[in-house]
Each structure stands twice: as structure tokens, then as C-alpha cells.
Amino acid sequence: MLMIGSVMGNALMKFAAVDFGIQWVLWVVAALLRTERFYDLAGSGTFLLLVHLSRRHTNTNYLRQNVQTGMVTAWSFRLGLFLFLRIMKEGKDQRFNGVRDSPGTFFMYWTIQGNT
């Protein structure tokens, strides 16, 4: 049992490193450009990547896993695309008023997104 926990903990740490790594790299780009235009798309894309990485990590092929991964993929793609198209149409996201010009606060937004 200890071995399973150790292996799973190791995988979770790798996935967390990928997640936060992507968020923090994209925060640098967003902070330099002072934009939140791709914030939600980045969150959905990272979530989608992690779903598929974790699915492949199990090395199993159960119908339940495949259906769940497919449904989460469809949901993540739809939500990310909707939010991205909305911000492209409106030009900015009101959630980020007063945030996009404050790199430290902006960093916290990106970090929290990586944690959810």
C-alpha cells in the first residue's frame, strides 16, 4: 500500500509541476503584454492536458475512464472556447480591472488558476 501511495504521490507532484509551470510561464507573457485575453483559454488548455496526461499515466483502458475523459475533454474545450471568444469580442474581462497592471496580484490569479 505504501508503494502505491508513493507512486501516486510522485505522479501528482509531476502533474502539479506541469500545471504550475504552464501557468507561471503564461503569466510572464500576460504580465509583459498586460493582457488577460488568453487567461481562460490557458486554464482550460492546461486542464485538458492534465486530464489526458493522467489518463495515459494509468496504463489501463477501462470504458469508464475513456467516457469520463471524453466528457471532460468536451466540457473543457467548449468552456475554454466560449470564454476565449467572449473576451475577444468584448476586448477585456472586468474581473481583471485593476489587476492586469499589478504583476504581483496578476501572478496570484494565475497561481490560483493552476491550483483549481
Secondary structure, 3 states (H helix, E strand, C coil): CHHHHHHHHHHHHHHHHHHHHHHHHHHHHHHHHCCCCCHHHHHHHHHHHHHHHHHHHCCCCCHHHHHHHHHHHHHHHHHHHHHHHHHHHHCCCHHHCCCCCCHHHHHHHHHHHHHC
